[in-house]
Amino acid sequence: AQRVTQPEKLLSVFKGAPVELKCNYSYSGSPELFWYVQYSRQRLQLLLRHISRESIKGFTADLNKGETSFHLKKPFAQEEDSAMYYCALSHDRDDKIIFGKGTRLHILP
Amino acid sequence: NAGVTQTPKFQVLKTGQSMTLQCAQDMNHNSMYWYRQDPGMGLRLIYYSASEGTTDKGEVPNGYNVSRLNKREFSLRLESAAPSQTSVYFCASMSTRGANVLTFGAGSRLTVL
């Protein structure tokens, strides 16, 4: 069965420290992986997608097909990074998109 | 620049009542989605529609029905609301030409007493 797993419900990190939000997936085909973010009082929005291989707001994520992981990383956390982060998987055979349970990132001053 | 518009923003229902959540997008997107967001459960896909006239079940379709009225509109109906359907509901749309990126609505908070 297709599944996206985010093992941490809450991650607290001091400002300036590195951040890593974990995401593992289970899918038999060739999925596309995304990270979406929900800041307080804002709509869910795309942070980055694996095929674009970009760095957005200092965040990067590499798709590791061997480990079926798509972890989100940032070398130096900033207070404005505090938000809810969701990992998502898009099927290659249809338009179905599923999400993980999300990780709340709390940046401590 | 409306994007994805959901109505209503808030609704309180009694158990057994019915209601429809409306969603409309003005970006000419082909695909539309309904998710529910619950604490500790993340976003779960209820139904989606890859194109006008088609709908498919997601992860948690029981207790819901959908209608893709036209390319712009995708409604979600609760025929007999239950307390377990208390949630925040999000509609999203996506263009299938190019970047497969979801654009979300602001959400509808539904409470079933």
Boltz contact constraints between the chains, C-beta under 6 A:
constraints:
  - contact:
      token1: [A, 43]
      token2: [B, 104]
      max_distance: 6.0
  - contact:
      token1: [A, 43]
      token2: [B, 106]
      max_distance: 6.0
  - contact:
      token1: [A, 44]
      token2: [B, 104]
      max_distance: 6.0
  - contact:
      token1: [A, 46]
      token2: [B, 101]
      max_distance: 6.0
  - contact:
      token1: [A, 90]
      token2: [B, 100]
      max_distance: 6.0
  - contact:
      token1: [A, 95]
      token2: [B, 31]
      max_distance: 6.0
  - contact:
      token1: [A, 95]
      token2: [B, 50]
      max_distance: 6.0
  - contact:
      token1: [A, 98]
      token2: [B, 45]
      max_distance: 6.0
  - contact:
      token1: [A, 99]
      token2: [B, 42]
      max_distance: 6.0
  - contact:
      token1: [A, 99]
      token2: [B, 43]
      max_distance: 6.0
  - contact:
      token1: [A, 100]
      token2: [B, 42]
      max_distance: 6.0
  - contact:
      token1: [A, 101]
      token2: [B, 42]
      max_distance: 6.0
  - contact:
      token1: [A, 102]
      token2: [B, 42]
      max_distance: 6.0
